[in-house]
């Protein structure tokens, strides 16, 4: 026990469950890497992010977000390669140490590379941010805004003049008549007073044809059509807005006068707008160049980060490959030790390892391992030799014990079975179970009780549920480390002794019974001849029964004298229902105070049997039921219920017939297992042969008999016949030379074959 405890104490603790890297995890990391790259690409190519410089923090964050899953993916790929190489090289332990070394080297190489790449990205982005700030862009945009504001002041002024002029014309001439000198004069005055150079009042016919009404210094027709296009007319007609435009020399305005009649006003004036146009264009060109510079800087940012990304992955991949090669060299000596240790654990103590050429710790461990296995091999050979000798002795003992018919059990001081032979296992009904190692009390409590009594020799009865009890003659031998029990089965020997005694008594009883049978028969026949015709049928039936029973007794007595052998059955087709009714009728007449009932089918119940023997068996069973009812103790408190005997016939197809006799008597005795043995009786005047004869008759008819308790009190006797097997014996037992005399049964064995 101490050695086992020490061994358990040195056992390694249970391993904690760790996160398992499965193909699903690898696919998940691959998906994250792809999703990160796609998200970064979508962000960089988006409309909102185009043209803008990346801030140092954002650029470093994007680089780190893409680099981490890619590095993890490379580490997982290196792990898979390491496991594949370990499996290919049949490394011990599944290559777990190999994988751990690769992971450690990868981690050591990845962390500084990632930190260096992030630092380089931040420094580069900070430098780009210095000359690509948004303040310069804001200055250029302010210049353009000032130029546009100047243009707006000019256009607002002439737009207001044109709208005011149109309102004045419509106010003085609501109808705007054609060829009116007054309207023409008003148009000239308005043009002059408002410092305008050109004015044209025109009408749009059919939405596209321009028809001038009044004009003052109008432009050429080509210039007019260039300035008043269909698009301008559409703006004026649909939206009702004023249109203004200018070039280097002229500013012109087109505004509606009366939209209902499609009448519009065109005015133009010379303005020096060249300066505004040139300033605006120059600012726009500078801003465009600045934005192009920013775009190139953004492209440079992306290119630099991509280069850092690729260089980092390349260096980490290279470090991974170097880690795999280094791990191979470090793991191989340890792997050889593990493989040799496994061979030793499997019993091969000739395993040796080749130490490395270098004189380091691994070489020292290899030499120590070789020394250990050499000593183990020497000791194991000695143990194997001793074990072979012990095994040969054990085989000899088992061979001797297996050839002994007596049962032998060896137990230790705690009464635990150490050895048991096949005879003992069969006598104790152990079946296929191996009793070795079990307590003797669990296997055979009777033998355990014998050891408690201190006796060395005794006769023990071992009852077993569902089987006959066995009687064993036991002898106990004690030793220093335990005891040995030897026993023989003397059940049959005791049964033979009881049968011999029963046979002797049966011969004596037959001699005493034979003398009074003749006068009884003669008296019954005389009564039948003299009074059988004058009385009713009951008297005749009773006297006939007496004569028939006396004849049966005579034949039975003749057979008892031959070693207590029952008359051999004469098998014929009979009605089991008639036999049962005759047996019940005899007792029903003799005991009118008891109710006799039969629960039988409507038709006859055919059965191949010996009518005389089967009738005798049923009569004895019913007789025992009547005696059990009469033996009930009387009670002063309440009267006893009426006694009743119920006989039931229940055919179960063509195969079996079930017959039960139930009573409400005193029930079965305590020795219920022995009530069918000869001379076993619980009554003061009983002979103990009744149920023994019944059992023998039933067995000769290939049946079985069982005794049980009736619900509510009493006994149930169950007899089961194999009708199919008995049907094959119809006519067996008849003598060919009977010459009309009473047939004598042939000698039959238990199987129904003629002897």
Steps between C-alpha positions, in 0.01 A plus 500: 500500500785741579661433162173564321449821695851617415444416135176700494673792672768515231253476215478814287206726571218496248563725206291809475295531191651750259373677197517261204610635161268331251465546123195714578723740697748517211220572254367764738839678516524479120155657472593778742817574301306519174226712659758742644675540165169553320380754759826694475479502121138617511589782738802617300307498171187666642383838376528661842861392550639565153749785476547531875826426676494229765577608853791319671267332752255386232775371271666309786163360615413377152844341464473330840143379432612334178832373636374320814261247335754443221772424758264266688420328171872454428551356851211256447644405163838440661328290768332287235832455315670405827231244582521356150878466527465346845245246374711423196805444720288299751603724786395382845227685680344612173769771456351726767843615619597566139190714452559690824858587402383626161228709667751643751751597230222651290378707792850623583553601135155650443472740792809717426426499126145622559618771739771613255258517209247700699770747617629546142145562376433762767827686424437500126141621532607776737755626242240499223256680725744794543500607132155376414296685762150629443596864570659536156195361337280740700708801376457399138134444549467849663658664192254328273219604731605870481509486120162339492368764740617778263327330211186473708502877578525584129234253393263602779520867393418446131241238586323754720520766223348261247215394729421863596497603135263214415263604779502864385416400144215281615378767745468776233392273218310204645391388157848546343365611165690439177649793296433752776724809489429565866610153604807525278589838656450356850732209411768746381469712814525200728802370311677833518411580861617159621837519323414211277659456163257263329128420545260276307132440581402173327223245490533121487255346256410128518756458780805522272472782242638838615327807356657839602249776583724800591882529505773746587853437372422128483780244459543317178254224426768236552608644837136531606424138417817390677403692814122425492495124439221244534631403844479866612145527364407181685629650826304818440181326390480216751666639811443872444856581618735764371799381298835684516836422343815684403824471310817711493316808350122482550253407771152409373178430685177338374193542721126438446270802455167325446526122530136456405570641152862371488648852477857541630762770531868470399745762624879516477773736611877507455685410826869432557450140639828368369675559832236308697505212256877476495528512882237234542657271244845545652371413848326197362812378326706539817234317702485223240876458514486490881229236493701295250797527735283384787376206291860403426582530869202277585615249241847516652349437844312193378804371310729544800252323736452218248878462476527489879217242505670277242847531658359414844319192368809389309726535805248319724462220244878468473528491879229231503693284256822543697308411818374176339853397398646584844213320676570189291859491622405560862214249511666202331718392800205538737279311257743209492492490880119499502480218245749293697305569822183374335675181396611455860145560625380228260752253643787535253793564733752463216417853381802731477555853371799645318622804698592814302863564419499818710558454871195688623200429724320298232803273455524449878129411511546249217786321674305487827201356313712228341643405842150483649360277223800267522442445872127461448563235235717299738247520784207422270666187367543378856137576581376329183694185589349493849155572363527212253576264786206632703271474199600139437423415863169681478410318178579168668278586797216612272532183292476288814206700634314492168517122497356469852122452517486651848467875538807691624509863614806683632444818703730747676476632854231752399300212348548626148501226237845454350447178306197289405479196273232427240324240721458751782365766261251249359385379843450862616322585169726794407443460126735715291585733789853493640480482881874565545551820697150499651424447870397146593185637665373632164567173315405239764365646828442145641871419469584836658269417792675162539834681541343717772396187691860375513413146382738326262247247361126545451207438269368824350187555294521779241152616390493676166207701367325325212695172539513200730704533817829314513654326797878533527746313719760765584849468644707804608881508503676801655840638407720798582363734234145371471275197480406236243145361480431167325146368459303230316137495388319230701150607396443194282650274762253623762215472249597142425503423874155651541370305202644177637331560833177595321516179294539288812205667669293476178553123486388467863192717438413301185512178700267638765253651249473199271309281756187716558453589131325170405221511766439868423458425133274199564281698739463787255409262217241326718342834597489597135330175394248505780402868531624657180168446316267630774685815599570816301797551269716653773523172693591310186760762408654488848524121509649501150754752615593282798549199279708699248715662770565164667617367164729797459639449850567136426699588193681776688595270785640252252719768350616645838668176582746552212750754649232765560435523126172651384305306237617598154243720325274364227458792258161533330287786378283604795282791601681699766169669583336164591799402715483833685122468555531148644771616740287794616184284526651259753588779744185703431284210622721434800524869609168679444605797720771601250416669172659332200512695174648442155597764247539304178440561128176391335637213295711203609869546564674206328833382638710189437558363852455211740146555628551300818826667603387851411172447687699382802722812485203741477321316779802540728528871417129562574528287816788719625292812429208359703731410789653851492149650530405272788827586680411869528498610867160609634453860617269623776481854361369424153393184318725347238404558138360203311768276367532482126703306248517636145642293213587689181587361158658743253626357167768719342466404133603155388827511690425533872220432745498680835312347798476681836340400830444789744371482860455740790661272757789559740751549218845356437730398788838655569676204336322565171809407297490140633128425501530279188773279654406151629395489866500878527176591680374761746199295616507272804346201317638568152730259317678759284452293181207685342675797337809287423276264297326799336835651398622169357176452299520855362864454404416168326249703295772752404345769715600726784339579834538814709360618834415860581304725735142589408413873526289544813635182664529139394696304241513477123635182340593550133550202266615557144489227227675498164208378286703493178769275646241268661308471170799319349468227768139395422472120539841466663523250783236249371600133500434312170385177678248635747219269369230725637646512850579825674794646309836519667704811427829469321814617675568858385785733567457866599519602135207275408708241311459131565767350720 
